[in-house]
Amino acid sequence: MEGRKRLRFWGLLGLLVLAGVGVAVRWLQPPDIAAEAKNTQRNYTGTAQIQQIKGVGQGCEVTVKFHEWHSLSPGFKLHEIPQKGQNYTVYAQPEQCAALEVIQAEKGTRPDLTGHIVYVAGENRSGRWYMLTQPRPPVGCGVAGL
């Protein structure tokens, strides 16, 4: 009888370890950016400066220093509205990542605007933000051309 209890114990322990490994692997996987960007709950249009672009899975993770928002969808509480000067993380799809890299590298006629973008970001239920449109350099006072 003692052998059966031991066997049952080790069998259950093995199942728990496998379940834990499965959860860890799923949690550590990069987000499916294209799929998650389709299910956003709220969004904003804003301007920001690119701080960092880091490749992840099928896309990139972008750190932006936020300048100002130009439109907000319903659903924002006052303390949740993006704030000027704060860094935020936004996930982008491969085409958007390429555009961001070009914008960041391009000096153009206004070097003071290097790396500045106008974009629309949406938040899904997980709390992650995703670029919903192709980012563009600002024109004139900001959002022209979006």
Backbone as CSV, one residue per row, in Angstrom:
resi,resn,N_x,N_y,N_z,CA_x,CA_y,CA_z,C_x,C_y,C_z
1,MET,0.813,-1.190,0.000,0.000,0.000,0.000,0.864,1.264,0.000
2,GLU,1.968,1.220,0.736,2.870,2.374,0.825,3.426,2.743,-0.556
3,GLY,3.713,1.779,-1.381,4.260,2.020,-2.711,3.277,2.759,-3.606
4,ARG,1.982,2.442,-3.471,0.951,3.119,-4.273,0.837,4.593,-3.897
5,LYS,0.903,4.894,-2.611,0.830,6.288,-2.165,2.006,7.083,-2.694
6,ARG,3.175,6.463,-2.632,4.372,7.136,-3.129,4.259,7.378,-4.633
7,LEU,3.793,6.370,-5.359,3.633,6.484,-6.809,2.607,7.583,-7.144
8,ARG,1.505,7.624,-6.419,0.473,8.639,-6.632,1.036,10.037,-6.341
9,PHE,1.795,10.154,-5.247,2.411,11.435,-4.893,3.313,11.937,-6.009
10,TRP,4.224,11.077,-6.489,5.157,11.491,-7.545,4.425,11.762,-8.859
11,GLY,3.366,11.042,-9.143,2.575,11.282,-10.348,1.898,12.645,-10.298
12,LEU,1.297,12.966,-9.145,0.656,14.280,-8.982,1.671,15.412,-9.024
13,LEU,2.818,15.188,-8.387,3.865,16.197,-8.412,4.332,16.451,-9.842
14,GLY,4.498,15.399,-10.609,4.901,15.529,-12.013,3.885,16.308,-12.820
15,LEU,2.591,16.042,-12.602,1.541,16.791,-13.309,1.553,18.268,-12.933
16,LEU,1.764,18.552,-11.650,1.842,19.948,-11.217,3.021,20.669,-11.852
17,VAL,4.159,20.006,-11.926,5.337,20.607,-12.552,5.072,20.881,-14.027
18,LEU,4.479,19.915,-14.731,4.164,20.116,-16.151,3.178,21.271,-16.345
19,ALA,2.171,21.341,-15.493,1.199,22.439,-15.591,1.890,23.777,-15.340
20,GLY,2.781,23.829,-14.347,3.514,25.060,-14.047,4.392,25.495,-15.204
21,VAL,5.058,24.550,-15.832,5.914,24.859,-16.981,5.054,25.382,-18.129
22,GLY,3.897,24.762,-18.351,2.999,25.216,-19.427,2.530,26.635,-19.209
23,VAL,2.161,26.965,-17.982,1.720,28.326,-17.660,2.868,29.305,-17.853
24,ALA,4.065,28.946,-17.398,5.224,29.836,-17.528,5.558,30.094,-18.988
25,VAL,5.526,29.054,-19.821,5.840,29.222,-21.249,4.820,30.149,-21.893
26,ARG,3.543,29.955,-21.587,2.499,30.815,-22.172,2.660,32.260,-21.699
27,TRP,2.981,32.465,-20.439,3.114,33.802,-19.877,4.316,34.539,-20.459
28,LEU,5.387,33.804,-20.762,6.609,34.427,-21.259,6.594,34.692,-22.759
29,GLN,5.625,34.131,-23.487,5.563,34.343,-24.931,5.225,35.802,-25.233
30,PRO,5.840,36.356,-26.284,5.495,37.726,-26.662,4.043,37.772,-27.143
31,PRO,3.400,38.914,-27.032,1.996,39.014,-27.431,1.834,38.852,-28.940
32,ASP,0.685,38.332,-29.359,0.332,38.290,-30.776,-0.208,39.675,-31.102
33,ILE,0.679,40.542,-31.557,0.369,41.964,-31.701,-0.795,42.211,-32.653
34,ALA,-0.812,41.540,-33.788,-1.881,41.773,-34.764,-3.240,41.383,-34.188
35,ALA,-3.309,40.256,-33.511,-4.590,39.797,-32.951,-5.038,40.684,-31.796
36,GLU,-4.126,41.031,-30.916,-4.498,41.819,-29.747,-4.863,43.258,-30.102
37,ALA,-4.275,43.790,-31.167,-4.581,45.167,-31.576,-6.005,45.292,-32.110
38,LYS,-6.606,44.174,-32.513,-7.971,44.210,-33.054,-9.029,44.298,-31.961
39,ASN,-8.654,44.030,-30.732,-9.627,43.975,-29.639,-9.372,45.045,-28.587
40,THR,-9.291,46.279,-29.013,-9.016,47.349,-28.050,-10.315,47.898,-27.472
41,GLN,-10.237,48.350,-26.227,-11.395,48.854,-25.500,-11.526,50.377,-25.584
42,ARG,-10.394,51.060,-25.644,-10.385,52.519,-25.720,-9.125,52.945,-26.462
43,ASN,-9.101,54.193,-26.957,-7.935,54.636,-27.726,-7.755,56.145,-27.608
44,TYR,-6.599,56.571,-28.090,-6.304,58.000,-28.143,-5.441,58.285,-29.359
45,THR,-5.473,59.523,-29.814,-4.563,60.010,-30.842,-3.622,60.970,-30.135
46,GLY,-2.327,60.805,-30.362,-1.383,61.656,-29.660,-0.075,61.832,-30.405
47,THR,0.774,62.678,-29.836,2.121,62.888,-30.357,3.113,62.482,-29.276
48,ALA,4.260,61.982,-29.728,5.284,61.517,-28.790,6.627,61.474,-29.507
49,GLN,7.676,61.242,-28.740,9.013,61.052,-29.306,9.448,59.624,-28.998
50,ILE,9.945,58.940,-30.017,10.412,57.560,-29.861,11.653,57.552,-28.969
51,GLN,11.633,56.732,-27.933,12.777,56.579,-27.042,13.540,55.294,-27.347
52,GLN,12.801,54.212,-27.637,13.435,52.918,-27.880,12.491,52.042,-28.692
53,ILE,13.081,51.235,-29.584,12.338,50.242,-30.358,13.017,48.903,-30.105
54,LYS,12.252,47.943,-29.613,12.810,46.629,-29.271,11.969,45.556,-29.949
55,GLY,12.605,44.723,-30.762,11.889,43.656,-31.445,11.370,42.605,-30.471
56,VAL,10.108,42.219,-30.656,9.506,41.141,-29.869,8.603,40.316,-30.773
57,GLY,8.827,39.020,-30.833,7.955,38.135,-31.614,7.674,38.677,-32.998
58,GLN,6.411,38.873,-33.292,5.966,39.396,-34.582,5.670,40.888,-34.486
59,GLY,6.694,41.698,-34.239,6.505,43.135,-34.135,7.560,43.755,-33.244
60,CYS,7.186,44.822,-32.539,8.147,45.476,-31.655,7.452,46.137,-30.476
61,GLU,8.257,46.367,-29.456,7.823,47.077,-28.257,8.469,48.456,-28.344
62,VAL,7.663,49.498,-28.303,8.153,50.856,-28.501,7.953,51.658,-27.215
63,THR,9.022,52.284,-26.757,8.909,53.203,-25.630,8.853,54.602,-26.206
64,VAL,7.796,55.341,-25.852,7.648,56.713,-26.342,7.558,57.663,-25.158
65,LYS,8.102,58.866,-25.365,7.935,59.945,-24.385,6.768,60.773,-24.889
66,PHE,5.674,60.713,-24.159,4.413,61.295,-24.591,4.453,62.825,-24.544
67,HIS,3.914,63.456,-25.597,3.821,64.919,-25.638,2.406,65.383,-25.305
68,GLU,1.446,65.034,-26.170,0.073,65.434,-25.891,-0.906,64.564,-26.664
69,TRP,-2.103,64.463,-26.132,-3.161,63.736,-26.829,-4.032,64.742,-27.562
70,HIS,-4.626,64.296,-28.656,-5.460,65.182,-29.471,-6.908,64.728,-29.488
71,SER,-7.129,63.443,-29.207,-8.499,62.945,-29.059,-8.458,61.710,-28.165
72,LEU,-9.522,61.536,-27.401,-9.661,60.392,-26.498,-11.005,59.732,-26.753
73,SER,-11.029,58.419,-26.749,-12.312,57.733,-26.831,-12.960,57.755,-25.447
74,PRO,-14.243,57.448,-25.353,-14.876,57.357,-24.030,-14.217,56.242,-23.208
75,GLY,-14.282,56.351,-21.895,-13.787,55.292,-21.031,-12.553,55.645,-20.223
76,PHE,-11.982,56.827,-20.416,-10.806,57.230,-19.647,-11.244,57.911,-18.354
77,LYS,-10.659,57.489,-17.237,-10.821,58.232,-15.992,-9.731,59.298,-16.004
78,LEU,-9.917,60.344,-15.245,-8.982,61.460,-15.263,-7.542,61.012,-15.025
79,HIS,-7.299,60.139,-14.062,-5.935,59.698,-13.749,-5.368,58.727,-14.784
80,GLU,-6.191,58.254,-15.726,-5.727,57.314,-16.752,-5.339,58.000,-18.061
81,ILE,-5.612,59.279,-18.178,-5.296,60.004,-19.408,-3.779,60.117,-19.536
82,PRO,-3.214,59.774,-20.722,-1.758,59.877,-20.899,-1.249,61.275,-20.544
83,GLN,-0.118,61.314,-19.865,0.425,62.572,-19.341,1.691,62.997,-20.080
84,LYS,1.811,64.279,-20.342,2.975,64.854,-21.020,4.256,64.537,-20.244
85,GLY,5.299,64.131,-20.986,6.608,63.872,-20.390,6.783,62.477,-19.827
86,GLN,5.700,61.685,-19.774,5.792,60.319,-19.247,6.173,59.349,-20.362
87,ASN,6.900,58.303,-20.005,7.221,57.246,-20.954,6.129,56.184,-20.916
88,TYR,5.733,55.714,-22.089,4.720,54.673,-22.230,5.229,53.609,-23.186
89,THR,4.746,52.395,-23.006,5.082,51.292,-23.901,3.893,51.026,-24.808
90,VAL,4.168,50.949,-26.110,3.147,50.666,-27.112,3.700,49.554,-27.996
91,TYR,2.886,48.556,-28.312,3.308,47.470,-29.189,2.890,47.785,-30.622
92,ALA,3.758,47.422,-31.574,3.497,47.734,-32.980,3.730,46.501,-33.845
93,GLN,3.037,46.466,-34.976,3.176,45.384,-35.946,4.402,45.647,-36.818
94,PRO,4.888,44.628,-37.544,6.135,44.768,-38.316,6.180,45.978,-39.245
95,GLU,5.084,46.272,-39.976,5.089,47.420,-40.893,5.230,48.722,-40.112
96,GLN,4.582,48.779,-38.964,4.662,49.968,-38.128,6.063,50.113,-37.538
97,CYS,6.687,48.985,-37.182,8.050,49.011,-36.643,9.017,49.579,-37.681
98,ALA,8.847,49.148,-38.934,9.719,49.647,-40.007,9.543,51.154,-40.172
99,ALA,8.293,51.616,-40.141,8.032,53.059,-40.270,8.655,53.816,-39.098
100,LEU,8.551,53.267,-37.902,9.127,53.916,-36.723,10.644,54.034,-36.834
101,GLU,11.282,52.984,-37.336,12.740,53.012,-37.492,13.161,54.065,-38.507
102,VAL,12.398,54.198,-39.589,12.703,55.221,-40.599,12.523,56.616,-39.995
103,ILE,11.423,56.815,-39.291,11.157,58.126,-38.676,12.256,58.477,-37.678
104,GLN,12.680,57.492,-36.905,13.709,57.744,-35.898,15.058,58.071,-36.541
105,ALA,15.351,57.462,-37.681,16.649,57.658,-38.330,16.692,58.908,-39.204
106,GLU,15.542,59.353,-39.677,15.484,60.460,-40.626,15.706,61.806,-39.939
107,LYS,16.636,62.574,-40.456,16.913,63.903,-39.888,16.012,64.951,-40.525
108,GLY,15.843,64.890,-41.833,14.958,65.823,-42.525,15.383,67.268,-42.380
109,THR,14.432,68.158,-42.637,14.721,69.586,-42.569,14.525,70.138,-41.158
110,ARG,13.951,69.333,-40.261,13.718,69.764,-38.886,14.346,68.760,-37.916
111,PRO,15.676,68.848,-37.687,16.332,67.895,-36.788,15.729,67.867,-35.385
112,ASP,15.110,68.980,-34.980,14.490,69.025,-33.645,13.268,68.104,-33.556
113,LEU,12.750,67.671,-34.700,11.595,66.762,-34.701,11.987,65.310,-34.980
114,THR,13.263,64.992,-34.990,13.697,63.624,-35.245,13.094,62.688,-34.213
115,GLY,12.465,61.622,-34.700,11.890,60.626,-33.814,10.540,60.989,-33.242
116,HIS,9.976,62.118,-33.661,8.651,62.500,-33.175,7.595,61.863,-34.068
117,ILE,6.509,61.410,-33.456,5.462,60.740,-34.222,4.078,61.212,-33.796
118,VAL,3.143,61.014,-34.723,1.718,61.136,-34.470,1.179,59.729,-34.665
119,TYR,0.347,59.262,-33.742,-0.129,57.885,-33.819,-1.464,57.747,-33.092
120,VAL,-2.131,56.634,-33.355,-3.339,56.262,-32.618,-3.002,54.970,-31.893
121,ALA,-3.268,54.940,-30.586,-3.009,53.750,-29.780,-4.296,53.282,-29.136
122,GLY,-4.441,51.969,-29.024,-5.612,51.387,-28.376,-5.180,50.430,-27.281
123,GLU,-5.983,50.356,-26.228,-5.682,49.477,-25.098,-6.655,48.296,-25.101
124,ASN,-6.109,47.087,-24.908,-7.003,45.943,-24.820,-7.228,45.565,-23.363
125,ARG,-7.959,44.495,-23.124,-8.317,44.099,-21.756,-7.118,43.762,-20.884
126,SER,-6.001,43.361,-21.500,-4.811,43.017,-20.720,-4.117,44.262,-20.175
127,GLY,-4.497,45.444,-20.681,-3.863,46.686,-20.254,-2.707,47.103,-21.147
128,ARG,-2.423,46.324,-22.178,-1.359,46.688,-23.122,-1.915,47.635,-24.179
129,TRP,-1.024,48.537,-24.627,-1.381,49.501,-25.658,-0.775,49.071,-26.988
130,TYR,-1.528,49.245,-28.074,-1.112,48.842,-29.425,-1.319,49.989,-30.393
131,MET,-0.380,50.147,-31.340,-0.552,51.148,-32.397,-1.642,50.643,-33.326
132,LEU,-2.601,51.510,-33.597,-3.726,51.128,-34.444,-3.601,51.671,-35.857
133,THR,-2.722,52.658,-36.054,-2.508,53.238,-37.384,-1.002,53.285,-37.654
134,GLN,-0.677,53.546,-38.883,0.723,53.717,-39.255,1.232,55.016,-38.618
135,PRO,2.310,54.970,-37.825,2.830,56.210,-37.234,3.394,57.118,-38.323
136,ARG,3.269,58.424,-38.109,3.763,59.404,-39.092,4.505,60.512,-38.349
137,PRO,5.448,61.165,-39.042,6.051,62.339,-38.433,5.004,63.448,-38.344
138,PRO,5.088,64.317,-37.361,4.112,65.398,-37.245,4.273,66.396,-38.396
139,VAL,3.163,67.005,-38.779,3.148,68.026,-39.825,2.539,69.281,-39.220
140,GLY,3.167,70.400,-39.384,2.628,71.638,-38.829,2.613,71.590,-37.313
141,CYS,1.451,71.726,-36.713,1.321,71.757,-35.257,1.080,70.391,-34.644
142,GLY,1.179,69.318,-35.413,1.029,68.013,-34.777,0.316,66.971,-35.575
143,VAL,-1.007,66.885,-35.462,-1.731,65.739,-35.991,-2.155,65.851,-37.447
144,ALA,-1.790,66.898,-38.139,-2.182,67.034,-39.537,-1.704,65.815,-40.330
145,GLY,-2.564,65.296,-41.153,-2.206,64.172,-42.004,-2.664,62.827,-41.468
146,LEU,-3.185,62.774,-40.248,-3.664,61.489,-39.724,-5.059,61.205,-40.189
